[in-house]
Amino acid sequence: MENKKVIMAVGGHVGDMELTAGGVLATMALKGHKIVIVSLTGGERGCPPHLSVPEYRKQKLEEAKIFADMLGGESVVWDYPDCELPVNDETRFKLCDEIRKYKADVLITHWKGSIHKDHISTHQLVFDAQLLAGLDSVKREYPAQFAKELYYCENWEDPYGYVPHTYMEVSDEGFALWEKAISHHWFTVNSKDFKYKDYYTHLMRVRGIEMRKTRAQTFMVEPMDMRVYKSEF
């Protein structure tokens, strides 16, 4: 089997990465890779009418743990309130420490062209923390760890300037696991504002057709990483 990697998906809210990269995360988990999902807020302010904000936060933390457990991975949820994620040295170094602690090889997060401030903040924090985590000169509790692969997932709330670059196949088994796991997130199946599970289920099918597979999810990379060198055609 290929070398096992630690794949860290960093979302602005519980549920973001589980939806937008979840099919790929489930597929990779079934191949033996370690999955760590870090949610920088709980996403609790979109609470259903029968729950208070604190009650929904507690439920969201439970949902995050169930999803990660089903993938054999780990869930980390920060304490910052939904819609109040700051971009400062505290959060940059906190995320640097998460990357080092789990020895992440691959990072997945939001694209910057978003309608949601927490998504934009998360994008910037991951970009900054990737650099900090890889520098030996930055002395922290854990030794330096450079996560050399960074991908931005496809999210209907992050559409501005997003161009699919990397297509990752979602296996039949991975999709089945994702479908069971994502159903534990209340909003993905019960929201009256947006049909989250339906949207990402169909998007996986569309992206799969584009790459002549059954299902796939797409990712964008930094423009610098799109450059390809060839000595000849």
Secondary structure in CASP SS format (residue, H / E / C, confidence):
PFRMAT SS
TARGET T0000
AUTHOR 0000-0000-0000
METHOD secondary structure of the structure
MODEL  1
M C 1.00
E C 1.00
N C 1.00
K C 1.00
K C 1.00
V E 1.00
I E 1.00
M E 1.00
A E 1.00
V E 1.00
G E 1.00
G C 1.00
H C 1.00
V C 1.00
G C 1.00
D H 1.00
M H 1.00
E H 1.00
L H 1.00
T H 1.00
A C 1.00
G H 1.00
G H 1.00
V H 1.00
L H 1.00
A H 1.00
T H 1.00
M H 1.00
A H 1.00
L H 1.00
K C 1.00
G C 1.00
H C 1.00
K E 1.00
I E 1.00
V E 1.00
I E 1.00
V E 1.00
S E 1.00
L E 1.00
T E 1.00
G C 1.00
G C 1.00
E C 1.00
R C 1.00
G C 1.00
C C 1.00
P C 1.00
P C 1.00
H C 1.00
L C 1.00
S C 1.00
V H 1.00
P H 1.00
E H 1.00
Y H 1.00
R H 1.00
K H 1.00
Q H 1.00
K H 1.00
L H 1.00
E H 1.00
E H 1.00
A H 1.00
K H 1.00
I H 1.00
F H 1.00
A H 1.00
D H 1.00
M H 1.00
L C 1.00
G C 1.00
G C 1.00
E E 1.00
S E 1.00
V E 1.00
V E 1.00
W E 1.00
D E 1.00
Y E 1.00
P C 1.00
D C 1.00
C C 1.00
E C 1.00
L C 1.00
P C 1.00
V C 1.00
N C 1.00
D H 1.00
E H 1.00
T H 1.00
R H 1.00
F H 1.00
K H 1.00
L H 1.00
C H 1.00
D H 1.00
E H 1.00
I H 1.00
R H 1.00
K H 1.00
Y H 1.00
K C 1.00
A C 1.00
D C 1.00
V E 1.00
L E 1.00
I E 1.00
T E 1.00
H E 1.00
W C 1.00
K C 1.00
G C 1.00
S C 1.00
I C 1.00
H C 1.00
K H 1.00
D H 1.00
H H 1.00
I H 1.00
S H 1.00
T H 1.00
H H 1.00
Q H 1.00
L H 1.00
V H 1.00
F H 1.00
D H 1.00
A H 1.00
Q H 1.00
L H 1.00
L H 1.00
A H 1.00
G H 1.00
L C 1.00
D C 1.00
S C 1.00
V C 1.00
K C 1.00
R C 1.00
E C 1.00
Y C 1.00
P C 1.00
A C 1.00
Q C 1.00
F C 1.00
A C 1.00
K C 1.00
E E 1.00
L E 1.00
Y E 1.00
Y E 1.00
C E 1.00
E C 1.00
N C 1.00
W C 1.00
E C 1.00
D C 1.00
P C 1.00
Y C 1.00
G C 1.00
Y C 1.00
V C 1.00
P C 1.00
H C 1.00
T E 1.00
Y E 1.00
M E 1.00
E E 1.00
V C 1.00
S C 1.00
D H 1.00
E H 1.00
G H 1.00
F H 1.00
A H 1.00
L H 1.00
W H 1.00
E H 1.00
K H 1.00
A H 1.00
I H 1.00
S C 1.00
H C 1.00
H C 1.00
W H 1.00
F H 1.00
T H 1.00
V H 1.00
N H 1.00
S C 1.00
K C 1.00
D C 1.00
F C 1.00
K C 1.00
Y H 1.00
K H 1.00
D H 1.00
Y H 1.00
Y H 1.00
T H 1.00
H H 1.00
L H 1.00
M H 1.00
R H 1.00
V H 1.00
R H 1.00
G H 1.00
I H 1.00
E H 1.00
M C 1.00
R C 1.00
K C 1.00
T C 1.00
R C 1.00
A E 1.00
Q E 1.00
T E 1.00
F E 1.00
M E 1.00
V C 1.00
E C 1.00
P H 1.00
M H 1.00
D H 1.00
M H 1.00
R C 1.00
V C 1.00
Y C 1.00
K C 1.00
S C 1.00
E C 1.00
F C 1.00
END
